[in-house]
Amino acid sequence: MARIVITTENAPALPAPLAQGIRKGPLLQASGQLPLDPEAARASISTSSPGGSGM
């Protein structure tokens, strides 16, 4: 079975040497989503939740 690396130029550059996705036969593994701010080129992380509970 061939291993196919899936990439797109429409997504922000990854901060590490990771693949955006890998397909091997019928199995597709997609990478997670980081909260990147494209204008600041850094992670945008909030410690509060919409409910205000903190978690």
Beta strands, then each sheet from edge to edge (+ up, - down):
strand 1: 3-6
strand 2: 21-24
strand 3: 27-30
strand 4: 36-37
strand 5: 42-43
sheet 1: 1+ 2- 3+
sheet 2: 4+ 5-
end
